[in-house]
Amino acid sequence: MLVHNKSIPCENFIFDDDVYGYTSVIEYKLTCKNAYFIATSNALFMVGVMIGSIVFGELSDRYGRKLTFFISLVMQLVFGVIAAFSPEYWTFTIARVIVGASTSGVFLVAYVIGLEMVGPSKRPIAGTVSQMFFSLGYMLTAVFALYISDWRTLQFALTIPGVFFLCYWWFIPESARWLISKNKMIEAKQLIQIAAKSNKVTISDETLNSLLASTEEKHKTKDPNEKSPSVLDIFKHSNLRKRALIIFFDWFANNITYYGLSWNTNNLGGNPYLNFVISGAVEIPAYTFLILTLNRWGRKKIMCGCMIVAGLALILTMAVPRSQQWLVVTLAMIGKLAITASYGAVYIFSTEQFPTVIRNAGLGAGSTCARLGSIIAPYINLMREKLSPQENFLKYNYTSCPIGIESEIFELRFTFIGGVLSLVLPETLNKRLPETIEEGEAFGKEIGEIGITKEDEVLNSVKTDKLKTLPNNIENNENTDAESKLLANGTT
C-alpha cells in the first residue's frame, strides 16, 4: 500500500466480499505481492485448454469420437470436484489445468460429433446450436455466482451437472464418418440404417453397399503398414498447409477479439453480473444470424464480412467521446455480436476444410492457436495494474479485460488481416467433405472460370454414374437419389 507516496508491504488484509462473496482470492490471499498468482492460475487454465485441444483432438481421430468424449467428461468431473475441495493454491491450479484440458475434449469432440451426424444442409444449424448452448452456459455462470457466494460451493455446483451427461453413453452413437474412415463398415452401415429409419427413409443393403463401395475399395488397396494420418501431415501438402495456416490465424484473431470484449464487461458500469449476462445474451442473435445465412450466403462471406464489421465497430469506438458512454457500449456490443458470428462461422468453416481422418485434430490445432492470446492476457492485465495501481484499482479488477476498448487497434489489425486472408479459402457450402489427406489436398484446387474445381467435376461424375445404377425401391424419393436423401436427412 502507499503511505506518504511510499510503498510499504501489507501486514494484514481486509477484503470486501459484498459484491463477489468469499472468493479463492480471499482464501489464498492473492493480493499485493501475491497478485501475480491470479494471472498464473488463469494462464495455466488456458494452457490446459490448449493442451486438451491437441491431445483430445488427436485421440478422437485415432480411437473414436464417443470414447474420447466420455474420457474427457469423467476427467472434467473428477478434477472439477478436486478443485472445489483443494486445500491450497497449487492443488487448485493444477486441478483447473486438467479441467481446462478436459473441457476442450468435451466441447470440441461433441461439436465434431454433431457436425458429422448431419448432412451438408444441416451443418450450420448443428454447429451454431452447439455454440448457442455455450452462450447459455456463459450466462448461467453469472446466475450461479449471483446466488452462491462461497467459491467452493460454486465450483462444485458448476461441476456436478456433468454427471447427468454420463447417460449419453446409451444415446449418442459413434460418428458414422469416423467409422467409415477407419474401414469399420459393418458398424457404419448399422448406424446409417438406424438413421435412415429415424428419418423415415428406406434404403436397401445393396444401395448402401454401392454408395460405400468406393470407400471400401480404397481401404482394401491401402498398405496395412502405412501410418495413420496425423495433424502434422497437413504441413506436408502445399494446399492443405496454406489453408491450415490461414485458418489457424483466423482462430487467433477471433479469439483475441472475442475474449477482449467478453472480459471487458466490468468496465461497462452498473451490476457486473447483469453485464456478464448481457454480454452472453448478445451472442444468441449472432448465432441466429448464422443459422439464417450460412446456407444462403456461404461460410466464407459470412466469416470474412463479420470480421470486418467487428473491426469497423472497434474503430468507431475510438471516435466516440467518452462522455457518450451509451454509444461506446452500443458499438462494443455490435463488435461483440459480429465477432461472435465470425467465431461461430470459423468453427464450421475450419471443420469443413480438413479431411475426416484429421478433422478433429485440425479443429484442435485451430483451437490451440486461439488459446495463445488467452494465455498471455492475464499477465498483460497484471502489468496494467502494476504500472498504475491507484487509477487502475478504481477502474479495473483482476478479472477485467486486458485487451478491451483501449486496444482496438491491436485487435483490429488481426481481425482485418484474418478477414482479408480468408478470401483465398475455398467455399465449402454444399460441398462433399474430403475424407482422406489426398482429397483434402485436392479440395479447392484449380478453380475454373465458373468456380467449379476439378474435384467437383470428378465427384459429380461419380454421382452421375451412381444414379444410373440405383434401384427404384427407395420410398419418398421425389427428384432425388439415395445419396442425396441420406445427405439431406443427416445420415452422412
N, C-alpha and C positions, 0 to 999 in steps of 0.2 A: 504494500500500500504506500501512498505518497503522504509524507509528513514534512511540511515546510519545503516542498519541492525536492525532497529526498526520498528515495525508495528504500524502505526498510522491510525485512521479512515479517510475514504474519505469524503470530503465535497461536491465535485461536480464530475460529471462523464462525460467523453467524449466517446461516443460509435462509433464504426466503423460499418457502415451499407453498406459498399461497396460489401461485399460478400453475406450476408443473408438478406439485406434490413432492413426495420423497423419491428422489431420483438416484441413479447409480453414481452420479457426480457428487451428490451429498454423501452417500455412504462411503465411497472410496476417497473422498476429499480431493477431488480432481480440480483444484483451483490454484491460483498463483503459480508457483514453480512446478506444480504437477499438472498444469493445464494441458501440456503437450500430450499427456496420456489420452486425452479425449480424442485428439486428432489421430493418434496412433491406433486406437481401438477402431475408429471409423475407417481409417485407411486399410487396416488389416481385414476388416469385414469385406471391403471391396476387393482385396486381394483374394479372399476366399471365393467371392463371386466369379472372379476372373479365372481362377484355377478350376472351379467347378464347370465353367463353360467349356474348357478344353477337355478335362477328364471325362465328364459325363457325356459330352458330345461324342467323343471317340468310343466310349463304352457302348453307347446306344447304337452306333453304326456297326459295331462288331458283335454284340451279344443281344441286341433287340431293344426296341423302344420300351416295351412293357416292363421287362425285368429291371432295366435301368431306372425307370420312373419309380418303382416301388423301393428299390435300394435307396434312392435319394430321399424318398418320403420318410422311410424309417430313420435314416440319419438325421433328418431335419427334426423329427420328433424327439429323438434321444438327446441330441445336443442342445435343442431348444429348452428342454427341461433342465439339463445340466447348467445352462446359462442362468436360468431362473433361481437356482439354488447354489450358485457359485460362491464360495467363501471369501474369495479375494479377486483382485483385478485381473490377474493373468489367466486364471481359470475361466473367468467371464469372457475375456477377449479371445482366448483360443477356442472356446465353445462357439463364439459368434463367428469365427473364421470358418468353422466347419458348417455352421448353419448357413452362412453365405454361399459356400460351395454347393451344399445340398439344394439350396433354393434355385440355383441355376439348373441343376439336374431336374428338379420338379417342373419348373416352368418351361424351360426350353424343350425338354423331351415331350411334355404334354402338348406344347404348341405344334411340334412336328407331327405327333400322332394325329392331332386334329386336322392338319392340312393334308396328310396322306390318307385320311379316311374318306375324303370327298373328292369329287371331280373338279376340273378347272373352273367351272362356273360358280362353284360353291366355296372356293378357296378364300376369296376376300371376306365372305361372311364368317367362315370358321376362324380366320386369323384375327379379324377385328373384334369379334365377340370375345375371343380369348383375352384380348387387350382390355376390353371393357371390364371384365372381371378383375383384372389387375387394378384398374381405376377404382372399382368398388372397394377392393381391399385397401387401397390407398386412403380412401375416405373413412372406412370403418376403423382404421388405426387411430384416427383422431377421436372418434366416438368412444372407443375403448379407453384411450388415455384420459378423456374428459371425466369418465366415471370411475376409473381405477387409479387412485393416487399413488399407490405403492408400486415401484418399478418391478419388483419380483413377481407380484401378483399379475401385473400387466404382461410381463414376459411369458408367464405360464398360460395366461388367458389367450394370448395370441398364438401359442404353440399347440395347445391341446385340440383345437378343431381338426388338426391334421389326422387325428385318429379315425375320424369318420371317412376319410378318403381311402383308408385301407380296404374298405369293402369294394372299391373299384376293381380289385383283382378279379372278381367274378362277373364284372360287367364290361370292362374295357378289353377289346381284343388286341392282339398284336397287329402291327401295321402290315397289310397285305403287300404293299410295295416293298417293304423290307424283306418279307418272306420270299418274294419273287427274286429280289436282288441276291438273296442267299441260296437260290435254287431249291427252296423248300416249297415245291409246287403243290404237294398234296394239301398241306395246311392252308396255303394261299387260296386254292380252289374252294376249300370248305368255307373259308371266310367270305369269299366272293359270292358263293351260293347263298349264304346266310343273308348277306347284304342285299342281294337281288330279291330274295323272298320278302325281306323287310320293306323293300321299295315296290313290291307287287309287280316284279318283273320275272318272267320265266325264261331261263336260258339253259339249253341242253349242255350236257357234258361235252359233246362233240364241238359245239360252237365255242365253248370256253377253251377247250384244248387248242382249237385253231387260232384263237386270239393270243394264247400264250406260247404257241409253238416256236415262234422266232426267238423268244427269250430263253426258252428251254434248250433250244439248239445251241445257243451261244454258250450256255453253261456246260453242255456236253463236250463241246470242242475246246473248252478252256483248259489250260495246263493246270493240273492239280497242284503242282509245285509253285505256281505263281502266287506271289504275296498279295494279301488283301490290300485294297487301296486305303490310303490314309490322307489326312488333310495336307500333308507335305507334297502329295502328288499334284496338288493344284499348281505349285510353282515350277513343275517340270514341263508345263504346256503353256505356250505363249498366250493364247486366247483366254484360257482359264486364269492364268496369272494376272493379266491385265484387268479382267473383270473383278477378280477377287480383291486386288489392291484398291480399286475404286470403291468397292462395297465396304471394305474394312475402313476406309477413310470416312465414308458416309456414316457408318456406325459411330465412329469417334465424334464427328461433327454434330450428329443428332444428340448424342449422349451429353456432350459438354453444354449444349444449349438447353436441352430438356431439364437436366438437373440444376443448371444455373438458375432457371426460372422457378423450378419447383422448390428449391431450398431458400428462395428469397421471400417466402410468404410472411416471415416475421417482420419484414420491413414495410409491409403494407399498412400497418397501423390497425388498431382495434383488437378484437379477440383472436389470438393466434390459432386456436382450434378451428374457429369458423373460417379463417383464411386458408387453413390447410384443406378443409373440406371443399371450399370453393375452387381451390387450385386443382383438386382432383375432379370436381364436377365439370369443369370446362373441357375435360378430356372426352366426356360422353358425346357431345356434339361433334367433336373431331372424328371419333370412330364411326359415328352415324354417317358423317360425310363420306368416309371411306367406303362404307357398305353401299352407298348410293352411287358412287362414281368410279370405283376401281374397275368394275366390269364394263363400264361405258367408255371411260377416257383412257384407260390403261394405267399400269403401275408406274411407268417411268414419268409420264406427265404429272401425275399427282405428287410423287415424291419430290421431283425437281421443283415444281411450282410451289409446293408448301415450304420447302427450304428457303426459297427466295422471298416468299411473303413473310416468313418469320424474320429473316434478316432485315427486310424493309421496316417491319414493325419496331424492331430494336433501334434502327437508325432514327426513326421518328421520335422515340422516347428521349433522345438526346436533344432534340429541337424544342421540346416542351418545357416551359418554365416550371421549376419545382413547386411553385405556388399552385399550379394546376395538377394537383396530385391525382384527382379522379381520372384525368386524361392519361397520365403516366400509367396508372393501374389498368385502364382500359386497353392501352396499346400493349402492355405487358401480357395481358390475358389473351389478346389476339395473337401475339407471338407464341404464347404457350399452346393455344389451340392449333396454330399452324404447325409448330414443331412436333406436337403430339400426333397429328395426322401424318406428318413425314416419318416419325418414328414408327408408327404402325405400318406404314407402307414399306419401310425398309425391311421389316421382318418378313413380309410376304415376298417382296421383290428379291431379296437376297436368298431366301429359301428356294425360290424357283430357279435361280441362276445356277445352283450347284446340282450335280447329278446325285441320284438316290444313294449310291454307295458311299458318298461322303457328305450327304446333305446335312445331317445333324452336326457332324464335325465342322463343316463350313459355317453353319449358323453359330456354333460355339466359338469359332475363331473370330467371327464378327463381333460377338458379344464381348470377347476378350479385349479387342481393340477399344470397344466402347468404355470399358472399365478403367482404362488408363487415366482418363481425366478425373474419374471419381476417386481414384487412389490419391492423386495429387491434391485434390480440392481441400480436404481438411487441413492440410499444412499451410495452404495459401490463406485460409481463414485464420489460422493461428498467427501467421505473420502479420496480418492486418491488425489483430488485437495487440500484438507486441509493439507495433510501430506507433499506434496512437491509442493507448489504453483508456484514457479518460473519455475521449469522444466516442470511441467505439463501444465502450461499456454501456453507454446510453443508447447507442443506435443499433448494435448487433448483440447476439449471443452466440454461443459456440455451435448452435445448430443452424445458424443462418447461412445464407449462400455466399461463398467466396467469389462466385462468378455471377453476379446478378446484374442489376440495371447499370451499375457503374462500369461494366466491362463489355458493353455492347459491341465495340469494335472488334474485340478479341473473338467473341462468338460469331459475329457477322462474317469475319474473314473465313472461318472454317465452313460456315453454313453456305455461303455463296460458292466457294470453291467446290464443295461437295456437290451442290446442285448443278453446277456447270459441267463438272467431270462426268456426272451420271448420264448426261445426254448421249454419250457414246455407247452406253449399255444397250443390249438388245431388249426389245419389249417382250414380255412373257405372257401377255393377255391371250387366253385361249390357245396357248402353245402346249404341245405334248412335252412333259418334263423329261429332261435327259436322265437316263438310267445309269449309264456307265461313264467312265472317265472319257472315253473316246467320243461319246455323244455330247458330253459336256464341253469338250474342246471344239466340236463342230457347231455347237449351238450359237446362232447369230452370225456366223461367218458368211462372207461374200454376199452381202445384201444387194440384190439387183435393183433395177430401175423402179420396179413396183413394190419393193420392200419384201420380196419373198426370197428366203435363203435356199441354198441347195439342200439343206437338211429338210426344209419344209416340203420341197419337191419330192424327195425320197419318201418322207412319211406319208404324203398324200398319195403317192403311187402305191405304197403298201396298203393303205386303207382302201384304195380303189380295187386292188386285187382281192382283198378280203371280202369286199361287198359282193363280188361275183360268186363266191363260194359259200356264202351264208345261207342256212336253211330258212324256210319260211314259217317256222313254228314258234316264233317269238311273239308273245302277246303284247298288246298295247304298243305297237311299233310304227306308228304313223310317221312316215317320212324320216325314218331313222334306222340305222343298223344296230347290231348288238353292241358293238364297241361304243357307239355314241350314247346308247341307252345306259350303259354301265357308267360312262363318264358323267352324264347328266345327273344320275341319281347317286353319285358319290361312292361307287364301289371300287374305284381305282385311284 
